[in-house]
Structure formats: C-alpha cells, structure tokens
Amino acid sequence: MSDSLLSFAFLVQTLRISVPYALPALGATFSERGGVVNIALEGILLIGAFATTVGTFYTNDPLIGILCGISAGLLTALLHSIISVILKADQIISGIAINLFAIGITKFSCQLIFNSSSNSARIVGLEHWNIFPDIPLLNNPFIIGTVLLIFIANFLLFKTRFGLRLRAVGEHPKAAETVGVSVSTMRHAGVLISGALTGLGGAWLALDQHSFTDGMSAGRGFIALAAMIIGKWKPTGVAAACVLFGFAESLSIHLQGSTSVAQFIQMIPYVATMVVLSGFIGRATPPAADGIPYEKENN
Amino acid sequence: MIIGKDPILVYSHFFSETLGSSYGIGQILFKATPLIFTGLSAAISFRAGLFNVGAEGQLLIGSFCTAFVGFTFYTLPSFLLIPFCLLAGIIGGAIWGAIPGILKSKFGAHEVINTIMMNFIAAGLVSYLVINIYSVPATVHTPDISVSAQLMRLDILYEPFRGSPVNVSILLALLCCLIVYILLWKTRLGYELRALGLSITAAEYGGINKSSRTIIALSMAGGLAGLVGSNFVLGYKHYFELGFSEGIGFIGIAAALLAKNNPIGIIFTSLFFGLIEYGSLTINTMVPKELSNILQAIVIILMIGITKIISRWISNLQIQTVVNEDV
C-alpha cells in the first residue's frame, strides 16, 4: 500500500482528479473576488461537459468540443450575471435555479440527441493531442494548461489593473465606484471568467471519460467552492486545496474494496471547509474585506 | 414544440392525466407533501434572516432516523411507534440544522456554505449506513419498517385515489403549516425570529438573544425537513432508499419564495411544483420527463427576476411621488 501511494501513477492520478476541481475553483475565485457568489458552478460544469460532448460528437474534433464547452459555460454564467448583477436578485437562489436547469436541460437534450437521458455516444478524447507523448505528466495538455492558468490567474488578480479593480469591486464597491470603476462591468467580467473556466473543466470531464453521463459533475462544483474557501480566495492556495482534495479522492479510490470507509474519505473536503470557515472568519479578518461570499451590492 | 411534438396534444395530456383524474390528483398531493415540509423549512429560516440551503441533507438524516426507528423497534404498537418515528425524523433533521446554526452563532461561519457542505456530509453518511450496515442485499435500501409504523394511504378513505401513494402524511404537512403560522405570528419566539429577519441590530437592541435564536431557527428548519420521511418512508415505500430525495430540498426553497415565505401559501406553491413534477412524468412518452427540472428552474428565475423588477419599479414610483410633492 505504501509504495502504491508514493508511486508516480498515484501522483498523476491525483493531478488528473484535481483538474476538474481546480478550473471551477479558479473561476469561482474571480467571481467572488468581484463580489458575486457563484454556486451555479455545478450546473455550468454539467452543461460544459454536455456541450463538449455534443461538439466533439458532431465534428470529431475535441478542440471544437472544448470551444463549445467554454461557450456554453460563458452563456450559462451570463445568465447568472444578468440575474445577480443587473437584476440584483439573490445570487444563491439564481445558482440553485441554474443547477436545476442544468440537470434538466442536459438530460433532456441527451435524450433528444443520443436517445438516452443518461448516456451519450462515445466521443474521441485527447489521445492525439499529446505535446510530449513520451513524458508522463507533461503529455496531458489539461494538466499543463491548468498549472499555467493558476499562475496566469494569480498574476491577473494581484499584478494587473484589472485584478485590482475586480478586487476593489468585491471588497468595497462604493469606493471603487467613486474612483470611476464600473462595478457592474467588473462583476460581469468576474462571473464570465468563472463560466469560461468552469466550462473548460466540464470539457475535461467529458473528454477524459470519452462520453457524457447524467450528473457527471457529481458535486465537483461544490467541492470547487470548498477549495476556494480553504484556499482563501487566492489562486495558488485554491490550487493547493484542489490537489489536497484530489489526493483524498485518489486515496478513497485506492482504499475502495479494501475498506468500507470510502464515504468518510469523500467527506473530507466538506468537513475541512466547515472547519476552515469557522476558524478563518473567527480570526480577526476585517469584515467586508477579502471577498467574503454572499456580499450583496447596494451601490 | 422544439422537438416536433404537437404542443397542444402534450399539454392536454399533461393536464388530463394530472388535474383531470382523481388518481392524478392523488399523485400531485403525494409529490407536494415533501415540498410542503422543505418549503416550511426554508421559510422559517428566511423569516429569521437566515438561508437554509441544507434541507436536502436534513431530510436525508431525518428520513433515515425515521426508518431506523421503524425497523429497529419492530414490536411496538402503532400508537407508540409512529410518534417515535416522527420524533426521530425531527430530531435527526434538527441536529443537522443545529450544527450550522451553532457554527454561525459561535464562529460567524456563514450558514449558506455550511448547510451546502452538510448536504454532502449527510449524503455520504446515509450512503455509508445503508450500504455498509443496514442494506438488504443487492439493493440500496434498508429493511422494511414494522407494519405498525406504516401510515395509512388515503385511497382507503377515498376510493378514487386508488393506486396513488398519497397518504396521511399530507395531513401532517398541513398541520405543520398551521403550527408554523401560529408560531411565527402568535408567539413570542416567532416575533423574535421575525424581528431578527427584519433587522438584526434593531432586534439585538430590543434584547433578543441573536445567537440562541439563530440556533433555534435552523434547528426548527432542520426538524421540518426531517419530517419528509413520513411521506416516503412511513407512507409509501416503507423503507429508506438512497437517492429518493433528488432535489426536494432545493425545490422547497423555490416553493417558499414563491409563497413569499407564508406557511399557508406554501401549500399552494407546493401543489404547483407537485403538478409540474408529476405532470412531466405523465408526458414522458412524448417529451423527456426532465422537462420538469427545466420548468421548475424557469419558474424560479422568472420569479426572482420579476419580483426584483416590480419592486424597483414601485420604489421608482415612490421616489417620483416624493419629488413631485417636494415641488
């Protein structure tokens, strides 16, 4: 057991599992830094995965599939940002509705396109896409891409004017507005970035599995939210939390069969979030600052 | 429409199979019952200024506790066992609601995230309990509950409901609506909860203990969600089955909002969502039944959108009147 845990294959598996957590979690970081809670991630993942499957199925080209996934993610996020930024309605309820909608629309369309509400036809994956086919880890464009995106996100959030404005809007919208930053533009941008990244996460789910199955997001959108909280709304911290959760999940896959505690290992992210959330906000962090979720805008 | 089926045929089928037959009405009542419980659960938390997204987890734990008592104390007579089962459901759900309540009042941890997390923890826990400890081989459900724990189906009283699973628990649900109504508007506790919901600072200046009321509100919300088991476990399948609740907790939130958190209004909004749910099943041969999720989502989005637009329009009107009066 010990050497199988330390093996290279285990590491690769951990990273592979972490990708569909990391992409939506990075997205959520942008959305919440701008002050919009996005619990629609779960639904966006599902819609992104489905759109990728359909795109790849009809063109046999995973690149078009990925673009479909990202576009579908953007469109769904646009719905969320219209509801929460323009209409200023409750962000949580909007997210719940979008998640319900995603379950319905994907199964409904799956039935129409593939004649089964639970499974799509098989699609091609990324086998021919290997940049360095002989080097493990580097042969997976999604793993490399995600790592790059983490650093880009960090740069964008903390080293650019865009990032500064986005954070300002999330922490003190009124102040941001007095210096001429458009709160709603920045918030739309944050939510749309989260939609694109989450759609990309959905694309990975579909291409990795070579098909769409109903409910294949399986709570990952919420785990991503958990990772964002544990990572304290910082891309690098968020990525670390995702790898931690990926590790817990590969561990539970390894332990399945040998023990019956798999369900408890799967609970780790959720319990950890509650612990961190309780301790984190209890410690003297300035209120209203640091993108605390559920901040409602009234400028 | 989009998929080339005659919409009029689909709609007429939708309504004739639901509202047009007493069997259909029985089915709607059955689908509405759990929504009333989760709707009340959401409403009571909203009234206290909290957002309970955890009804899904609370109802899982509550229903499991209900079933557990039902199949463990097999020999008890009905008049003891049924109340015990219900009580177990309430306590199970209430504990699951109390935990985020305590975390909120002691550590300031936001209840929305914590109740979402508790949903997943509940799903893992009941999955462990059912699969590893109490399962009937080759199934994902627990053993049957004792016959004396079963709730009577209404088709015994009213013949045309024959075959539909609507049962006595709908009366329990209606009773809960009444109790919640009385609690919120006729008792001191209800007054305090509503005061917290309207303004936390004002309520605290008024001497209301915010932290204990937060815990009480979320526990009550959990207890109400925990009663969902009375419908499915005691009244219908007579066992606890994994995955029986798909989304009931979330649609309850919608039912509460559509009713503006009014306990009596929740009866009607639950019936409405029950109609969508069962109606979509009846037209499944023509249109995929997943239409129900899509319709429910559209109703919620339109509802929150339109209420916002209307309220902004009204406040604009008021501002204009004030301006005009000043002139």
Chai-1 contact restraints between the chains, C-beta under 6 A:
chainA,res_idxA,chainB,res_idxB,connection_type,confidence,min_distance_angstrom,max_distance_angstrom,comment,restraint_id
A,L87,B,G305,contact,1.0,0.0,6.0,A-B,restraint_1
A,L87,B,K308,contact,1.0,0.0,6.0,A-B,restraint_2
A,A89,B,I304,contact,1.0,0.0,6.0,A-B,restraint_3
A,A89,B,K308,contact,1.0,0.0,6.0,A-B,restraint_4
A,I92,B,V112,contact,1.0,0.0,6.0,A-B,restraint_5
A,I93,B,I304,contact,1.0,0.0,6.0,A-B,restraint_6
A,I96,B,F250,contact,1.0,0.0,6.0,A-B,restraint_7
A,A97,B,A297,contact,1.0,0.0,6.0,A-B,restraint_8
A,A97,B,I300,contact,1.0,0.0,6.0,A-B,restraint_9
A,A97,B,I301,contact,1.0,0.0,6.0,A-B,restraint_10
A,L100,B,N293,contact,1.0,0.0,6.0,A-B,restraint_11
A,L100,B,Q296,contact,1.0,0.0,6.0,A-B,restraint_12
A,L100,B,A297,contact,1.0,0.0,6.0,A-B,restraint_13
A,F101,B,A297,contact,1.0,0.0,6.0,A-B,restraint_14
A,I103,B,N293,contact,1.0,0.0,6.0,A-B,restraint_15
A,G104,B,E290,contact,1.0,0.0,6.0,A-B,restraint_16
A,G104,B,N293,contact,1.0,0.0,6.0,A-B,restraint_17
A,G104,B,I294,contact,1.0,0.0,6.0,A-B,restraint_18
A,I105,B,I294,contact,1.0,0.0,6.0,A-B,restraint_19
A,K107,B,E290,contact,1.0,0.0,6.0,A-B,restraint_20
A,F108,B,P288,contact,1.0,0.0,6.0,A-B,restraint_21
A,F108,B,E290,contact,1.0,0.0,6.0,A-B,restraint_22
A,Q111,B,P288,contact,1.0,0.0,6.0,A-B,restraint_23
A,L112,B,I3,contact,1.0,0.0,6.0,A-B,restraint_24
A,S117,B,P288,contact,1.0,0.0,6.0,A-B,restraint_25
A,F222,B,I116,contact,1.0,0.0,6.0,A-B,restraint_26
A,S260,B,N132,contact,1.0,0.0,6.0,A-B,restraint_27
A,Q263,B,G124,contact,1.0,0.0,6.0,A-B,restraint_28
A,Q263,B,S127,contact,1.0,0.0,6.0,A-B,restraint_29
A,Q263,B,Y128,contact,1.0,0.0,6.0,A-B,restraint_30
A,Q266,B,G124,contact,1.0,0.0,6.0,A-B,restraint_31
A,M267,B,I121,contact,1.0,0.0,6.0,A-B,restraint_32
A,M267,B,G124,contact,1.0,0.0,6.0,A-B,restraint_33
A,Y270,B,M117,contact,1.0,0.0,6.0,A-B,restraint_34
A,Y270,B,F120,contact,1.0,0.0,6.0,A-B,restraint_35
A,Y270,B,I121,contact,1.0,0.0,6.0,A-B,restraint_36
A,T273,B,M117,contact,1.0,0.0,6.0,A-B,restraint_37
A,M274,B,N114,contact,1.0,0.0,6.0,A-B,restraint_38
A,M274,B,M117,contact,1.0,0.0,6.0,A-B,restraint_39
A,L277,B,A109,contact,1.0,0.0,6.0,A-B,restraint_40
A,S278,B,L103,contact,1.0,0.0,6.0,A-B,restraint_41
A,S278,B,F107,contact,1.0,0.0,6.0,A-B,restraint_42
A,S278,B,A109,contact,1.0,0.0,6.0,A-B,restraint_43
A,I281,B,G108,contact,1.0,0.0,6.0,A-B,restraint_44
A,I281,B,A109,contact,1.0,0.0,6.0,A-B,restraint_45
A,G282,B,F107,contact,1.0,0.0,6.0,A-B,restraint_46
